Amino acid sequence: MRKLLSVALLGSALCVAPASWAQDSFHFGVIGHSFSGSPDEGVLRRALDESDADNLAFVVVNGIKSASEPCSDALYSARRDLLKEAENGVIVSLAASDWVGCRNKNGSVAIERLNQVRDLFFPDEFSFGASKVPLFRQSVTPKFRSYTENARWEFGNVLFATVNLPAANNHFLQDGGRNSEFEDRLIANKDWLQRIFTFAAQKKLAGIVLFTDGNPLAQPSQRPFLLRGQRDGFAETRQRITTLAATFKGKILLVHGETLKDESNAGIVWRRNLGSIGVASGWSKFAVDSGNAALFTLSDSSKAARATPPS
């Protein structure tokens, strides 16, 4: 079945067909941040091998390196080559550890490293892996041409999208005058989210799945450092998502990679039509079934997910 799916995906890509396939039910995989404990890429490699052995529409990978690893071209290239070897179509969702900790000689954030990550991991309009999933990137909009990491694609009656929201308080820096990256990305993400929901509504899709590193729906009380007066870097994005969700007729699922206090283990936690779940190291398998009122469920065979209540 996986080979047939791979052929179908590649055939659609080569024919420049719309990136959607008529599937009433299917599964997709999410590989949680594999480098939270150590820089060993073995966890990521095993997760890719295990997910390749399953029948999946695609796999989303959250994070490609640990914070302690160097921000070198050699390491980035090695991780890219690993993802290219996958059988399933692989889409990268950037993590904070991939770029936030990178510094230049002056000690400031090396935006050049972020741009290098963009060049290496988002070079064209297709996923990595043997199953080439066609992608639509925010960078096709001239105003946001640098945001290649934000991508969307369709499968079945669902729209999937990545949004660059790093877990480190959305990369908001407390020191004044140092937040140009945060402020520019805030504008880009606002536009991106609006386009995602508008597109899904116009096509009358049954659902939307957003893949992020940080959890923008978490309450400020779940982040202790905010109690010391620091600004919540996710406040604007949280408001944006909840506002857009309120008028969307389908289901919205947020899949993130952040570990926060007061988390539950109840699977996907829903509040009206908006659900949220965190994925731990390893891989998680999700089911999409148009015949199920919830639309999205965490498969029983998946052991790596952890749920977080949306705000």
Backbone as CSV, one residue per row, in Angstrom:
resi,resn,N_x,N_y,N_z,CA_x,CA_y,CA_z,C_x,C_y,C_z
1,MET,0.830,-1.211,0.000,0.000,0.000,0.000,0.859,1.252,0.000
2,ARG,1.996,1.188,0.796,2.856,2.358,0.866,3.469,2.662,-0.492
3,LYS,3.838,1.598,-1.242,4.421,1.820,-2.561,3.407,2.450,-3.505
4,LEU,2.153,1.985,-3.420,1.119,2.567,-4.261,0.900,4.025,-3.912
5,LEU,0.920,4.317,-2.616,0.750,5.698,-2.173,1.899,6.555,-2.655
6,SER,3.117,6.000,-2.584,4.292,6.745,-3.048,4.177,7.079,-4.520
7,VAL,3.743,6.088,-5.314,3.594,6.323,-6.746,2.531,7.371,-7.020
8,ALA,1.424,7.280,-6.275,0.341,8.245,-6.477,0.789,9.654,-6.142
9,LEU,1.528,9.789,-5.050,2.002,11.108,-4.641,2.976,11.674,-5.668
10,LEU,3.914,10.851,-6.097,4.906,11.323,-7.048,4.259,11.647,-8.384
11,GLY,3.304,10.827,-8.799,2.619,11.094,-10.048,1.879,12.403,-10.009
12,SER,1.239,12.688,-8.880,0.528,13.957,-8.739,1.497,15.118,-8.785
13,ALA,2.648,14.938,-8.147,3.638,16.016,-8.129,4.159,16.300,-9.528
14,LEU,4.487,15.241,-10.253,5.054,15.434,-11.579,4.054,16.030,-12.551
15,CYS,2.782,15.766,-12.325,1.744,16.319,-13.195,1.307,17.701,-12.746
16,VAL,1.943,18.219,-11.703,1.619,19.516,-11.123,0.122,19.576,-10.805
17,ALA,-0.378,18.489,-10.239,-1.781,18.423,-9.835,-1.936,19.047,-8.469
18,PRO,-3.163,19.406,-8.067,-3.391,19.936,-6.733,-2.921,18.944,-5.690
19,ALA,-2.361,19.495,-4.583,-1.767,18.624,-3.567,-2.832,18.047,-2.652
20,SER,-3.801,17.338,-3.180,-4.821,16.692,-2.366,-5.218,15.386,-3.023
21,TRP,-5.623,14.431,-2.206,-6.020,13.134,-2.707,-7.307,12.731,-2.001
22,ALA,-8.228,12.132,-2.745,-9.540,11.781,-2.201,-9.407,10.555,-1.308
23,GLN,-9.203,10.772,-0.034,-9.082,9.707,0.946,-10.039,10.006,2.089
24,ASP,-10.965,9.081,2.367,-11.877,9.274,3.487,-11.180,9.031,4.814
25,SER,-10.195,8.144,4.800,-9.453,7.847,6.023,-8.002,7.539,5.674
26,PHE,-7.098,7.964,6.527,-5.671,7.725,6.317,-4.942,8.007,7.618
27,HIS,-3.652,7.733,7.633,-2.812,7.978,8.809,-1.619,8.849,8.417
28,PHE,-1.156,9.631,9.364,0.094,10.372,9.183,0.923,10.251,10.450
29,GLY,2.216,10.462,10.315,3.117,10.342,11.451,3.741,11.669,11.836
30,VAL,4.066,11.796,13.114,4.779,12.969,13.625,5.939,12.475,14.479
31,ILE,7.137,12.880,14.126,8.321,12.544,14.913,8.618,13.720,15.825
32,GLY,8.463,13.485,17.141,8.713,14.539,18.113,10.189,14.879,18.179
33,HIS,10.497,15.933,18.916,11.883,16.391,18.982,12.770,15.264,19.485
34,SER,13.685,14.831,18.654,14.503,13.654,18.942,15.796,13.978,19.671
35,PHE,16.036,15.250,19.981,17.327,15.646,20.540,17.187,16.371,21.876
36,SER,16.076,16.153,22.570,15.872,16.850,23.843,16.810,16.343,24.924
37,GLY,17.186,15.057,24.856,18.051,14.503,25.879,19.519,14.499,25.512
38,SER,19.834,14.299,24.242,21.228,14.207,23.814,21.317,14.510,22.325
39,PRO,22.532,14.754,21.839,22.705,15.032,20.409,22.731,13.780,19.545
40,ASP,22.458,12.612,20.126,22.486,11.357,19.383,21.352,11.325,18.364
41,GLU,21.682,11.136,17.089,20.657,11.104,16.057,19.987,9.736,15.930
42,GLY,20.372,8.798,16.808,19.807,7.456,16.752,18.302,7.433,16.939
43,VAL,17.775,8.307,17.805,16.329,8.355,18.039,15.605,8.757,16.764
44,LEU,16.117,9.775,16.090,15.515,10.216,14.834,15.621,9.132,13.772
45,ARG,16.764,8.497,13.687,16.963,7.457,12.672,15.996,6.289,12.898
46,ARG,15.839,5.868,14.165,14.918,4.767,14.466,13.476,5.160,14.173
47,ALA,13.117,6.401,14.511,11.753,6.864,14.254,11.454,6.884,12.761
48,LEU,12.425,7.292,11.968,12.243,7.285,10.514,12.084,5.857,9.994
49,ASP,12.911,4.938,10.501,12.825,3.544,10.061,11.477,2.934,10.436
50,GLU,11.022,3.187,11.666,9.756,2.616,12.122,8.570,3.201,11.363
51,SER,8.596,4.495,11.131,7.488,5.112,10.400,7.501,4.696,8.930
52,ASP,8.684,4.447,8.372,8.768,3.964,6.994,8.118,2.589,6.842
53,ALA,8.107,1.815,7.922,7.537,0.468,7.872,6.016,0.482,7.962
54,ASP,5.427,1.645,8.200,3.976,1.765,8.332,3.383,2.386,7.072
55,ASN,2.056,2.287,6.959,1.347,2.877,5.823,0.896,4.283,6.198
56,LEU,1.674,5.271,5.833,1.411,6.650,6.226,1.327,7.551,5.001
57,ALA,0.497,8.559,5.094,0.393,9.531,4.003,1.643,10.394,3.929
58,PHE,2.204,10.725,5.105,3.410,11.548,5.197,3.864,11.558,6.640
59,VAL,5.042,12.128,6.894,5.593,12.252,8.243,6.106,13.672,8.429
60,VAL,5.785,14.277,9.571,6.309,15.593,9.930,7.357,15.410,11.023
61,VAL,8.516,16.025,10.851,9.620,15.930,11.806,9.787,17.264,12.515
62,ASN,9.699,17.245,13.849,9.875,18.457,14.651,11.311,18.527,15.156
63,GLY,12.124,19.356,14.511,13.486,19.564,14.983,14.494,18.649,14.330
64,ILE,15.661,19.216,13.998,16.685,18.429,13.308,18.031,18.416,14.037
65,LYS,18.118,19.090,15.206,19.349,19.014,15.994,19.084,19.427,17.435
66,SER,20.020,19.101,18.318,19.908,19.518,19.713,20.505,20.910,19.887
67,ALA,20.145,21.566,20.984,20.672,22.903,21.258,22.174,22.871,21.509
68,SER,22.685,21.722,21.961,24.111,21.621,22.279,24.973,21.323,21.058
69,GLU,24.366,20.970,19.951,25.132,20.665,18.748,25.509,21.943,18.005
70,PRO,26.573,21.887,17.227,26.995,23.084,16.487,26.015,23.441,15.377
71,CYS,25.976,24.722,15.040,25.120,25.198,13.946,25.933,25.198,12.655
72,SER,26.539,24.071,12.364,27.477,23.997,11.244,26.803,23.493,9.977
73,ASP,27.368,23.886,8.846,26.869,23.396,7.565,26.955,21.875,7.499
74,ALA,28.033,21.314,8.063,28.236,19.868,7.997,27.128,19.122,8.730
75,LEU,26.774,19.598,9.925,25.722,18.918,10.687,24.364,19.084,10.016
76,TYR,24.045,20.299,9.599,22.771,20.518,8.912,22.661,19.640,7.666
77,SER,23.736,19.556,6.909,23.715,18.772,5.676,23.540,17.284,5.966
78,ALA,24.183,16.808,7.035,24.063,15.394,7.396,22.626,15.051,7.782
79,ARG,21.968,15.925,8.544,20.579,15.674,8.941,19.644,15.769,7.734
80,ARG,19.926,16.678,6.849,19.117,16.773,5.626,19.229,15.486,4.818
81,ASP,20.449,14.979,4.671,20.653,13.758,3.895,19.940,12.573,4.538
82,LEU,19.885,12.551,5.874,19.169,11.486,6.576,17.680,11.523,6.246
83,LEU,17.103,12.701,6.230,15.681,12.839,5.915,15.392,12.463,4.466
84,LYS,16.327,12.751,3.587,16.144,12.421,2.170,16.028,10.919,1.938
85,GLU,16.611,10.120,2.836,16.615,8.672,2.668,15.278,8.025,3.021
86,ALA,14.368,8.765,3.625,13.096,8.194,4.078,12.242,7.721,2.910
87,GLU,11.428,6.701,3.162,10.463,6.227,2.171,9.246,7.142,2.131
88,ASN,8.747,7.504,3.300,7.601,8.406,3.369,8.005,9.825,2.994
89,GLY,7.042,10.609,2.558,7.288,12.024,2.388,7.524,12.662,3.747
90,VAL,8.605,13.420,3.890,8.990,14.014,5.174,8.986,15.530,5.062
91,ILE,8.234,16.170,5.959,8.176,17.631,6.027,8.775,18.063,7.356
92,VAL,9.657,19.042,7.347,10.325,19.525,8.559,9.546,20.678,9.170
93,SER,9.323,20.585,10.485,8.779,21.687,11.270,9.896,22.168,12.188
94,LEU,10.377,23.379,11.991,11.546,23.867,12.727,11.311,23.916,14.230
95,ALA,12.373,23.584,14.978,12.360,23.679,16.436,13.296,24.796,16.876
96,ALA,13.100,25.271,18.099,13.950,26.338,18.624,15.416,25.933,18.603
97,SER,15.696,24.672,18.945,17.083,24.214,19.015,17.778,24.186,17.664
98,ASP,17.006,24.272,16.594,17.595,24.254,15.253,18.308,25.552,14.914
99,TRP,17.909,26.668,15.583,18.470,27.953,15.155,18.522,29.029,16.240
100,VAL,17.657,28.965,17.249,17.588,30.051,18.232,18.904,30.227,18.983
101,GLY,19.588,29.126,19.293,20.827,29.212,20.055,22.055,29.533,19.230
102,CYS,21.918,29.636,17.928,23.070,29.945,17.073,23.507,31.394,17.290
103,ARG,24.800,31.596,17.419,25.345,32.933,17.677,26.457,33.258,16.687
104,ASN,26.574,34.540,16.367,27.692,34.960,15.532,28.838,35.432,16.422
105,LYS,29.879,35.988,15.837,31.058,36.379,16.614,30.753,37.465,17.631
106,ASN,29.722,38.246,17.395,29.354,39.309,18.329,28.429,38.822,19.434
107,GLY,28.073,37.550,19.390,27.223,36.993,20.429,25.742,37.161,20.185
108,SER,25.355,37.772,19.088,23.936,37.954,18.791,23.423,36.785,17.955
109,VAL,22.116,36.682,17.856,21.523,35.579,17.106,21.992,35.624,15.655
110,ALA,22.474,34.513,15.172,22.985,34.447,13.804,21.839,34.136,12.849
111,ILE,21.177,35.175,12.379,20.077,34.992,11.434,20.581,34.322,10.161
112,GLU,21.864,34.506,9.887,22.448,33.846,8.720,22.321,32.331,8.830
113,ARG,22.399,31.808,10.064,22.250,30.366,10.259,20.813,29.929,9.991
114,LEU,19.861,30.737,10.416,18.458,30.439,10.117,18.236,30.426,8.612
115,ASN,18.831,31.377,7.931,18.690,31.422,6.476,19.353,30.215,5.810
116,GLN,20.450,29.749,6.400,21.105,28.556,5.859,20.219,27.323,6.050
117,VAL,19.576,27.232,7.209,18.633,26.137,7.451,17.508,26.179,6.419
118,ARG,17.022,27.370,6.151,15.958,27.519,5.149,16.416,27.041,3.774
119,ASP,17.637,27.388,3.410,18.152,26.989,2.099,18.312,25.472,1.988
120,LEU,18.740,24.838,3.079,19.024,23.409,3.039,17.777,22.542,3.177
121,PHE,16.841,22.962,4.030,15.706,22.100,4.354,14.416,22.461,3.618
122,PHE,14.393,23.613,2.974,13.186,24.024,2.249,13.566,24.572,0.867
123,PRO,14.257,23.755,0.057,14.818,24.261,-1.198,13.824,24.387,-2.342
124,ASP,12.702,23.653,-2.259,11.769,23.657,-3.385,10.351,23.412,-2.886
125,GLU,9.471,23.019,-3.786,8.052,22.878,-3.459,7.650,21.438,-3.176
126,PHE,8.600,20.632,-2.717,8.294,19.238,-2.418,8.918,18.833,-1.085
127,SER,8.382,17.767,-0.511,8.922,17.226,0.726,10.196,16.447,0.444
128,PHE,10.877,16.029,1.518,11.943,15.049,1.400,11.309,13.664,1.293
129,GLY,12.145,12.644,1.093,11.654,11.276,1.052,11.266,10.816,-0.338
130,ALA,11.051,9.499,-0.457,10.696,8.918,-1.749,9.314,9.355,-2.207
131,SER,8.396,9.547,-1.273,7.047,10.023,-1.604,7.064,11.544,-1.612
132,LYS,7.148,12.133,-2.759,7.293,13.581,-2.871,5.941,14.276,-2.699
133,VAL,5.717,14.819,-1.520,4.474,15.542,-1.253,4.612,16.971,-1.772
134,PRO,3.757,17.406,-2.682,3.812,18.797,-3.162,3.421,19.761,-2.045
135,LEU,4.160,20.842,-1.911,3.946,21.819,-0.845,3.710,23.206,-1.429
136,PHE,2.935,23.991,-0.712,2.754,25.406,-1.051,3.391,26.206,0.070
137,ARG,4.397,27.008,-0.252,5.144,27.731,0.775,4.720,29.197,0.848
138,GLN,4.808,29.747,2.049,4.481,31.161,2.231,5.413,32.039,1.418
139,SER,6.583,31.544,1.110,7.585,32.334,0.393,7.161,32.707,-1.020
140,VAL,6.078,32.112,-1.543,5.604,32.525,-2.872,4.998,33.922,-2.817
141,THR,4.653,34.388,-1.618,4.177,35.756,-1.436,5.394,36.671,-1.325
142,PRO,5.590,37.615,-2.222,6.808,38.435,-2.236,7.145,39.073,-0.886
143,LYS,6.153,39.535,-0.167,6.397,40.198,1.115,7.018,39.255,2.131
144,PHE,6.768,37.954,1.980,7.248,36.971,2.953,8.117,35.911,2.278
145,ARG,8.913,36.324,1.318,9.672,35.372,0.514,10.738,34.623,1.313
146,SER,11.128,35.125,2.479,12.150,34.422,3.257,11.575,33.296,4.112
147,TYR,10.245,33.240,4.270,9.638,32.276,5.199,9.300,30.963,4.495
148,THR,10.334,30.318,3.984,10.144,29.051,3.271,9.728,27.920,4.199
149,GLU,9.999,28.063,5.502,9.667,26.995,6.451,8.169,26.851,6.681
150,ASN,7.406,27.897,6.406,5.954,27.828,6.545,5.369,27.236,5.265
151,ALA,4.804,26.049,5.376,4.291,25.345,4.198,2.927,24.733,4.499
152,ARG,2.150,24.525,3.460,0.862,23.831,3.614,0.699,22.805,2.498
153,TRP,-0.119,21.801,2.771,-0.426,20.763,1.792,-1.768,20.131,2.173
154,GLU,-2.392,19.517,1.184,-3.684,18.865,1.406,-3.553,17.359,1.277
155,PHE,-4.354,16.674,2.067,-4.530,15.239,1.885,-5.940,14.918,2.333
156,GLY,-6.668,14.166,1.491,-8.064,13.926,1.802,-8.815,15.244,1.844
157,ASN,-9.576,15.425,2.900,-10.368,16.642,3.064,-9.802,17.517,4.176
158,VAL,-8.477,17.469,4.334,-7.812,18.164,5.439,-6.641,18.990,4.903
159,LEU,-6.452,20.160,5.489,-5.308,21.015,5.175,-4.298,20.915,6.307
160,PHE,-3.052,20.663,5.968,-1.965,20.568,6.932,-1.010,21.741,6.710
161,ALA,-0.410,22.244,7.799,0.488,23.394,7.652,1.505,23.445,8.782
162,THR,2.718,23.859,8.452,3.740,24.136,9.456,3.784,25.636,9.708
163,VAL,4.055,26.002,10.972,4.171,27.404,11.363,5.397,27.526,12.262
164,ASN,6.310,28.418,11.946,7.541,28.578,12.717,7.251,29.324,14.017
165,LEU,7.070,28.548,15.096,6.813,29.090,16.435,7.742,28.379,17.413
166,PRO,8.974,28.854,17.599,9.932,28.166,18.462,9.486,28.114,19.918
167,ALA,9.808,26.993,20.569,9.353,26.759,21.935,9.930,27.754,22.938
168,ALA,11.026,28.372,22.639,11.662,29.307,23.565,10.906,30.640,23.593
169,ASN,9.654,30.591,24.110,8.797,31.787,24.200,8.667,32.496,22.860
170,ASN,8.637,31.697,21.794,8.500,32.233,20.436,9.666,33.154,20.064
171,HIS,10.811,32.920,20.703,12.018,33.714,20.474,11.793,35.200,20.750
172,PHE,10.967,35.496,21.745,10.876,36.879,22.219,11.996,37.098,23.222
173,LEU,12.774,38.162,23.029,13.898,38.478,23.903,13.517,39.616,24.832
174,GLN,13.791,39.420,26.110,13.378,40.399,27.114,14.089,41.733,26.953
175,ASP,15.354,41.687,26.522,16.118,42.924,26.351,15.545,43.747,25.209
176,GLY,15.321,45.013,25.450,14.728,45.885,24.447,15.616,46.070,23.230
177,GLY,14.982,46.294,22.082,15.713,46.586,20.865,16.321,45.393,20.173
178,ARG,15.965,44.165,20.612,16.582,42.975,20.030,15.553,42.023,19.434
179,ASN,14.368,42.512,19.157,13.292,41.614,18.751,12.835,41.786,17.308
180,SER,13.707,42.233,16.447,13.294,42.426,15.059,12.892,41.104,14.409
181,GLU,13.624,40.020,14.717,13.265,38.717,14.142,11.886,38.294,14.625
182,PHE,11.645,38.421,15.919,10.347,38.062,16.498,9.226,38.890,15.883
183,GLU,9.433,40.186,15.790,8.384,41.077,15.287,8.075,40.821,13.815
184,ASP,9.110,40.596,13.017,8.888,40.316,11.595,8.166,38.983,11.414
185,ARG,8.574,37.979,12.184,7.948,36.663,12.063,6.515,36.685,12.585
186,LEU,6.254,37.521,13.581,4.897,37.665,14.104,3.949,38.141,13.002
187,ILE,4.410,39.102,12.222,3.605,39.616,11.102,3.414,38.530,10.043
188,ALA,4.503,37.820,9.737,4.425,36.761,8.727,3.475,35.651,9.163
189,ASN,3.566,35.242,10.422,2.706,34.166,10.909,1.241,34.584,10.966
190,LYS,0.997,35.831,11.289,-0.380,36.329,11.295,-0.983,36.212,9.904
191,ASP,-0.223,36.634,8.916,-0.684,36.529,7.531,-0.842,35.071,7.118
192,TRP,0.098,34.226,7.505,0.073,32.817,7.133,-1.150,32.104,7.714
193,LEU,-1.426,32.344,8.984,-2.586,31.716,9.618,-3.883,32.162,8.955
194,GLN,-3.964,33.441,8.632,-5.166,33.941,7.964,-5.357,33.239,6.620
195,ARG,-4.287,33.078,5.874,-4.371,32.427,4.565,-4.747,30.948,4.699
196,ILE,-4.213,30.295,5.719,-4.536,28.882,5.945,-6.029,28.702,6.190
197,PHE,-6.572,29.482,7.108,-7.988,29.343,7.455,-8.896,29.793,6.311
198,THR,-8.498,30.835,5.613,-9.303,31.300,4.479,-9.349,30.248,3.384
199,PHE,-8.198,29.658,3.074,-8.130,28.623,2.041,-8.991,27.426,2.425
200,ALA,-8.865,26.977,3.681,-9.636,25.816,4.131,-11.132,26.092,4.109
201,ALA,-11.521,27.305,4.483,-12.942,27.662,4.487,-13.492,27.735,3.071
202,GLN,-12.730,28.318,2.161,-13.184,28.441,0.779,-13.368,27.077,0.120
203,LYS,-12.506,26.126,0.480,-12.607,24.781,-0.089,-13.527,23.872,0.726
204,LYS,-14.072,24.421,1.808,-14.983,23.679,2.692,-14.348,22.375,3.172
205,LEU,-13.099,22.484,3.600,-12.381,21.326,4.110,-12.883,20.962,5.497
206,ALA,-12.751,19.687,5.834,-13.270,19.203,7.114,-12.380,19.573,8.286
207,GLY,-11.095,19.820,8.025,-10.206,20.093,9.137,-8.899,20.738,8.738
208,ILE,-8.207,21.232,9.763,-6.887,21.847,9.623,-5.989,21.253,10.698
209,VAL,-4.755,20.917,10.343,-3.760,20.493,11.320,-2.576,21.445,11.233
210,LEU,-2.209,22.036,12.368,-1.074,22.946,12.448,0.061,22.260,13.195
211,PHE,1.262,22.307,12.644,2.441,21.732,13.277,3.355,22.867,13.732
212,THR,3.662,22.893,15.028,4.509,23.940,15.591,5.488,23.322,16.581
213,ASP,6.499,24.085,16.953,7.425,23.653,17.999,6.856,24.044,19.361
214,GLY,6.679,25.338,19.592,6.058,25.791,20.824,4.549,25.629,20.782
215,ASN,3.931,25.660,21.959,2.478,25.538,22.063,1.862,26.914,22.271
216,PRO,1.360,27.549,21.231,0.803,28.897,21.375,-0.512,28.929,22.137
217,LEU,-1.142,27.775,22.338,-2.428,27.741,23.035,-2.280,27.605,24.542
218,ALA,-1.064,27.370,25.025,-0.849,27.182,26.458,-1.149,28.455,27.237
219,GLN,-1.691,28.271,28.432,-1.961,29.400,29.313,-0.653,29.961,29.868
220,PRO,-0.573,31.263,30.107,0.643,31.847,30.686,1.061,31.178,31.994
221,SER,0.099,30.668,32.768,0.423,30.023,34.041,1.222,28.740,33.853
222,GLN,1.236,28.189,32.652,2.005,26.984,32.371,3.471,27.296,32.091
223,ARG,3.796,28.567,31.998,5.180,28.980,31.784,5.602,29.829,32.986
224,PRO,6.273,29.228,33.980,6.616,29.935,35.220,7.386,31.225,35.013
225,PHE,8.239,31.288,34.005,9.037,32.498,33.811,8.166,33.700,33.487
226,LEU,6.967,33.470,32.946,6.076,34.588,32.642,5.532,35.229,33.909
227,LEU,5.520,34.466,35.006,5.030,35.006,36.267,5.978,36.060,36.818
228,ARG,7.182,36.118,36.290,8.154,37.128,36.720,8.040,38.403,35.896
229,GLY,7.000,38.489,35.096,6.749,39.723,34.362,7.188,39.727,32.925
230,GLN,7.756,38.621,32.443,8.190,38.589,31.050,6.979,38.498,30.129
231,ARG,7.092,39.114,28.991,6.006,39.087,28.016,5.796,37.681,27.464
232,ASP,4.550,37.321,27.259,4.201,36.050,26.637,4.378,36.184,25.125
233,GLY,5.390,35.527,24.583,5.680,35.630,23.158,4.643,34.985,22.261
234,PHE,3.738,34.216,22.847,2.704,33.541,22.057,1.343,34.218,22.147
235,ALA,1.230,35.312,22.889,-0.079,35.917,23.155,-0.826,36.279,21.876
236,GLU,-0.155,36.956,20.969,-0.822,37.389,19.736,-1.223,36.195,18.864
237,THR,-0.346,35.206,18.794,-0.649,34.032,17.975,-1.789,33.225,18.582
238,ARG,-1.809,33.100,19.899,-2.910,32.394,20.572,-4.245,33.058,20.259
239,GLN,-4.275,34.378,20.361,-5.508,35.100,20.065,-5.913,34.910,18.609
240,ARG,-4.919,34.917,17.721,-5.204,34.768,16.295,-5.827,33.408,16.000
241,ILE,-5.222,32.359,16.539,-5.719,31.009,16.270,-7.120,30.807,16.839
242,THR,-7.336,31.239,18.075,-8.653,31.043,18.687,-9.728,31.853,17.971
243,THR,-9.377,33.042,17.497,-10.341,33.861,16.756,-10.697,33.206,15.427
244,LEU,-9.698,32.728,14.712,-9.943,32.075,13.430,-10.703,30.765,13.612
245,ALA,-10.383,30.038,14.672,-11.057,28.763,14.928,-12.534,28.956,15.229
246,ALA,-12.870,30.080,15.846,-14.258,30.328,16.244,-15.201,30.419,15.053
247,THR,-14.685,30.807,13.901,-15.540,30.959,12.718,-15.342,29.844,11.693
248,PHE,-14.423,28.914,11.986,-14.186,27.801,11.063,-15.146,26.669,11.390
249,LYS,-15.771,26.099,10.384,-16.811,25.095,10.606,-16.265,23.687,10.824
250,GLY,-14.986,23.486,10.553,-14.407,22.164,10.734,-13.625,22.047,12.026
251,LYS,-12.806,21.000,12.119,-11.968,20.739,13.281,-10.563,21.281,13.040
252,ILE,-9.941,21.780,14.107,-8.555,22.239,14.044,-7.750,21.483,15.088
253,LEU,-6.631,20.912,14.673,-5.749,20.202,15.594,-4.378,20.858,15.582
254,LEU,-3.874,21.218,16.770,-2.523,21.754,16.916,-1.629,20.646,17.453
255,VAL,-0.574,20.306,16.720,0.398,19.302,17.145,1.716,20.020,17.392
256,HIS,2.175,20.029,18.638,3.375,20.793,18.999,4.386,19.908,19.716
257,GLY,5.544,20.461,20.017,6.608,19.690,20.635,7.063,20.208,21.976
258,GLU,6.232,20.988,22.651,6.648,21.635,23.894,6.156,20.876,25.122
259,THR,7.029,20.742,26.119,6.672,20.135,27.394,6.405,21.242,28.400
260,LEU,5.198,21.259,28.966,4.808,22.307,29.902,4.226,21.701,31.169
261,LYS,4.113,22.499,32.220,3.508,22.032,33.461,1.999,21.878,33.275
262,ASP,1.393,21.100,34.166,-0.057,20.879,34.174,-0.540,20.189,32.905
263,GLU,0.296,19.316,32.345,-0.133,18.581,31.168,-0.909,17.335,31.583
264,SER,-1.767,16.863,30.707,-2.544,15.659,30.970,-2.066,14.548,30.056
265,ASN,-2.624,13.360,30.230,-2.290,12.226,29.377,-3.549,11.659,28.736
266,ALA,-4.448,12.527,28.365,-5.755,12.101,27.866,-5.834,12.080,26.352
267,GLY,-4.708,12.057,25.665,-4.748,12.120,24.211,-5.028,13.542,23.760
268,ILE,-5.688,13.670,22.639,-6.037,14.999,22.140,-7.088,15.617,23.061
269,VAL,-6.824,16.821,23.522,-7.775,17.533,24.380,-8.493,18.573,23.541
270,TRP,-9.811,18.481,23.529,-10.620,19.368,22.696,-11.319,20.431,23.521
271,ARG,-11.364,21.607,22.974,-12.224,22.673,23.475,-12.994,23.197,22.269
272,ARG,-14.255,22.824,22.228,-15.081,23.063,21.038,-14.413,22.410,19.824
273,ASN,-14.111,23.159,18.789,-13.548,22.539,17.581,-12.027,22.624,17.515
274,LEU,-11.394,23.042,18.605,-9.941,23.240,18.628,-9.288,22.243,19.574
275,GLY,-8.435,21.393,19.025,-7.739,20.393,19.820,-6.248,20.651,19.862
276,SER,-5.590,20.113,20.900,-4.153,20.321,21.065,-3.518,19.062,21.630
277,ILE,-2.337,18.744,21.128,-1.585,17.605,21.658,-0.101,17.834,21.421
278,GLY,0.713,17.460,22.402,2.162,17.534,22.261,2.722,16.169,21.913
279,VAL,3.793,16.146,21.161,4.440,14.886,20.792,5.834,14.838,21.395
280,ALA,6.143,13.728,22.032,7.433,13.544,22.670,8.425,12.933,21.693
281,SER,9.628,12.678,22.186,10.651,12.049,21.364,10.158,10.695,20.869
282,GLY,10.563,10.328,19.667,10.003,9.138,19.036,8.951,9.558,18.035
283,TRP,8.098,8.624,17.616,7.105,9.007,16.623,5.710,8.621,17.069
284,SER,4.746,9.404,16.639,3.340,9.201,16.960,2.555,9.044,15.668
285,LYS,1.549,8.190,15.722,0.715,7.913,14.553,-0.686,8.466,14.786
286,PHE,-1.154,9.269,13.852,-2.474,9.876,13.946,-3.369,9.339,12.836
287,ALA,-4.639,9.165,13.168,-5.628,8.717,12.194,-6.548,9.866,11.833
288,VAL,-6.884,9.951,10.564,-7.876,10.904,10.071,-9.009,10.084,9.466
289,ASP,-10.219,10.292,9.961,-11.367,9.516,9.496,-12.565,10.440,9.372
290,SER,-13.001,10.677,8.150,-14.132,11.574,7.927,-15.423,11.026,8.513
291,GLY,-15.456,9.729,8.809,-16.639,9.137,9.420,-16.664,9.247,10.927
292,ASN,-15.586,9.774,11.503,-15.479,9.954,12.950,-15.790,11.403,13.286
293,ALA,-16.667,11.627,14.255,-17.054,12.996,14.601,-15.860,13.831,15.037
294,ALA,-14.868,13.199,15.671,-13.677,13.923,16.128,-12.722,14.227,14.977
295,LEU,-12.822,13.494,13.886,-11.987,13.601,12.692,-10.568,13.125,12.929
296,PHE,-9.919,13.613,13.997,-8.534,13.257,14.292,-8.456,12.436,15.574
297,THR,-7.692,11.350,15.545,-7.451,10.563,16.750,-5.999,10.115,16.778
298,LEU,-5.482,9.929,17.984,-4.148,9.374,18.170,-4.277,7.863,18.147
299,SER,-3.569,7.209,17.244,-3.680,5.758,17.112,-3.186,5.060,18.370
300,ASP,-3.837,3.935,18.715,-3.498,3.196,19.928,-2.069,2.688,19.911
301,SER,-1.559,2.419,18.715,-0.211,1.861,18.606,0.872,2.894,18.861
302,SER,0.481,4.161,18.926,1.463,5.228,19.110,1.738,5.434,20.591
303,LYS,2.995,5.527,20.966,3.368,5.623,22.381,4.053,6.939,22.732
304,ALA,4.218,7.823,21.788,5.094,8.969,22.020,4.377,10.288,22.218
305,ALA,3.061,10.301,22.281,2.353,11.581,22.377,2.009,11.935,23.813
306,ARG,1.897,13.216,24.066,1.441,13.712,25.358,0.483,14.850,25.078
307,ALA,-0.596,14.918,25.797,-1.630,15.911,25.512,-1.462,17.148,26.362
308,THR,-1.858,18.286,25.821,-1.843,19.543,26.552,-3.148,20.259,26.320
309,PRO,-3.807,20.715,27.387,-5.085,21.389,27.209,-4.914,22.716,26.500
310,PRO,-5.709,22.996,25.464,-5.662,24.305,24.825,-6.250,25.354,25.736
311,SER,-5.876,26.620,25.506,-6.423,27.686,26.333,-7.819,28.021,25.887
